[in-house]
Amino acid sequence: MMRRSFLLFFLPLVVFAASFIAPAQAGTTTTRATNVGRVAAPTDAQIDATIRAKLAKSKIGKDGFRFKVARGVVTWEGNTSVIQHKGAATRMAKTAGAVQVVNNIQISADAKAKAAAHLKKAAVEE
């Protein structure tokens, strides 16, 4: 009697536990989600469209910068008289989904001189 009640109690537990182990031993494969929480990288066309839309709304759009997108890499060309516009262009490309930014924007000599004067003035005031 004791043996029978033991079997009636533990046999369902063994079957239940075996149901979790059996698929792995039966040669089935399980796949693991490796991209959980990741967003697919935008295409070059999507990056291009995003940058064009941002340029249309931004102050740096007036500088006439040119850019091209190839394999997620954005390359900027152009000239500016505002130092901050070069950095803004880099940030714009990054937020549009670029994996890398090559910023060949040239800053005018006047802008460099103005920035140097501000740095000297700030150093003297300290």
Backbone torsions as a table, in degrees:
resi	resn	phi	psi	omega
1	MET	NA	-44.3	-179.9
2	MET	-63.5	-39.9	179.5
3	ARG	-64.8	-39.4	-179.5
4	ARG	-66.6	-45.1	178.6
5	SER	-66.2	-33.9	175.9
6	PHE	-61.5	-46.9	179.6
7	LEU	-64.8	-41.0	-179.9
8	LEU	-65.6	-30.5	-178.6
9	PHE	-84.1	-47.2	-173.2
10	PHE	-88.4	-23.7	179.7
11	LEU	-60.0	-45.6	176.3
12	PRO	-61.5	-34.5	178.0
13	LEU	-65.7	-39.8	179.3
14	VAL	-66.3	-42.7	178.8
15	VAL	-64.0	-41.4	179.1
16	PHE	-62.3	-46.9	179.2
17	ALA	-64.6	-38.3	-179.3
18	ALA	-66.0	-27.3	179.6
19	SER	-66.0	-26.0	177.1
20	PHE	-82.6	-31.2	-176.7
21	ILE	-85.0	-35.7	-172.8
22	ALA	-56.3	-45.1	-178.2
23	PRO	-59.8	-37.0	-179.8
24	ALA	-69.6	-34.9	-179.7
25	GLN	-81.2	-20.4	-177.5
26	ALA	-79.8	1.1	177.4
27	GLY	89.0	8.5	176.9
28	THR	-75.6	150.0	179.2
29	THR	-106.1	146.6	175.8
30	THR	-115.2	143.1	178.2
31	THR	-105.5	144.4	179.9
32	ARG	-108.7	135.0	179.1
33	ALA	-76.3	110.1	-179.3
34	THR	-93.2	-16.5	-177.6
35	ASN	-105.9	28.2	179.9
36	VAL	-65.2	126.7	178.3
37	GLY	83.5	-4.2	179.9
38	ARG	-95.7	145.4	177.1
39	VAL	-102.2	139.8	179.1
40	ALA	-60.1	141.3	179.8
41	ALA	-65.1	138.8	179.4
42	PRO	-69.1	153.0	177.7
43	THR	-76.2	167.5	177.3
44	ASP	-59.2	-40.2	-179.8
45	ALA	-64.4	-38.8	178.6
46	GLN	-67.6	-42.0	178.0
47	ILE	-61.9	-45.7	179.7
48	ASP	-58.6	-48.5	-178.8
49	ALA	-63.3	-39.7	179.6
50	THR	-65.1	-44.2	179.9
51	ILE	-64.6	-42.8	178.9
52	ARG	-60.0	-42.3	179.2
53	ALA	-65.4	-40.9	179.7
54	LYS	-68.6	-39.2	178.5
55	LEU	-62.6	-37.6	-179.1
56	ALA	-63.3	-29.3	-178.0
57	LYS	-96.1	-10.3	-170.9
58	SER	-100.5	157.6	175.1
59	LYS	-65.9	-30.5	-177.9
60	ILE	-73.3	-11.5	176.5
61	GLY	-63.0	-26.2	-179.3
62	LYS	-75.3	-15.6	179.8
63	ASP	-75.1	-14.4	178.3
64	GLY	73.1	29.8	178.2
65	PHE	-62.5	147.2	174.3
66	ARG	-112.4	148.8	177.0
67	PHE	-147.0	159.0	173.4
68	LYS	-138.9	152.7	-178.9
69	VAL	-122.5	127.8	177.7
70	ALA	-142.9	117.8	179.6
71	ARG	55.0	38.0	177.8
72	GLY	84.5	-2.7	179.9
73	VAL	-98.6	123.9	178.8
74	VAL	-100.3	128.1	177.6
75	THR	-114.7	121.4	179.7
76	TRP	-98.9	144.0	174.4
77	GLU	-135.8	151.0	175.2
78	GLY	142.0	-173.4	-179.1
79	ASN	-132.7	149.6	178.0
80	THR	-146.0	155.4	175.9
81	SER	-107.7	7.4	178.2
82	VAL	-124.4	113.5	-175.2
83	ILE	-56.1	-40.4	-175.9
84	GLN	-63.6	-23.0	-178.8
85	HIS	-66.7	-30.3	177.9
86	LYS	-64.8	-47.1	178.1
87	GLY	-65.6	-36.7	179.0
88	ALA	-63.5	-36.8	178.5
89	ALA	-65.4	-41.1	177.9
90	THR	-63.0	-47.2	179.4
91	ARG	-62.6	-37.9	179.9
92	MET	-61.1	-45.3	-179.8
93	ALA	-65.5	-41.1	179.6
94	LYS	-63.1	-44.9	-179.1
95	THR	-70.7	-19.5	176.3
96	ALA	-79.5	-9.8	176.8
97	GLY	111.7	9.1	179.1
98	ALA	-65.0	140.4	176.9
99	VAL	-84.9	-22.0	178.1
100	GLN	-153.5	150.6	178.2
101	VAL	-128.8	128.8	173.6
102	VAL	-109.2	110.5	-174.0
103	ASN	-106.0	101.9	178.8
104	ASN	-101.2	21.3	178.9
105	ILE	-69.4	130.3	-179.4
106	GLN	-96.1	135.7	178.8
107	ILE	-97.7	134.7	-177.2
108	SER	-65.6	156.3	179.3
109	ALA	-62.8	-37.2	178.7
110	ASP	-61.6	-42.3	-179.8
111	ALA	-66.2	-38.9	178.2
112	LYS	-65.2	-42.1	179.7
113	ALA	-65.0	-41.7	179.0
114	LYS	-62.1	-43.0	179.4
115	ALA	-65.7	-40.0	179.1
116	ALA	-64.4	-39.1	178.3
117	ALA	-64.5	-40.2	178.1
118	HIS	-65.1	-36.6	179.1
119	LEU	-67.3	-41.7	178.8
120	LYS	-64.5	-41.9	-179.5
121	LYS	-63.5	-41.8	179.9
122	ALA	-67.8	-36.5	178.9
123	ALA	-68.0	-35.3	179.8
124	VAL	-71.4	-36.4	-177.0
125	GLU	-72.3	-19.1	-179.0
126	GLU	-70.5	NA	NA
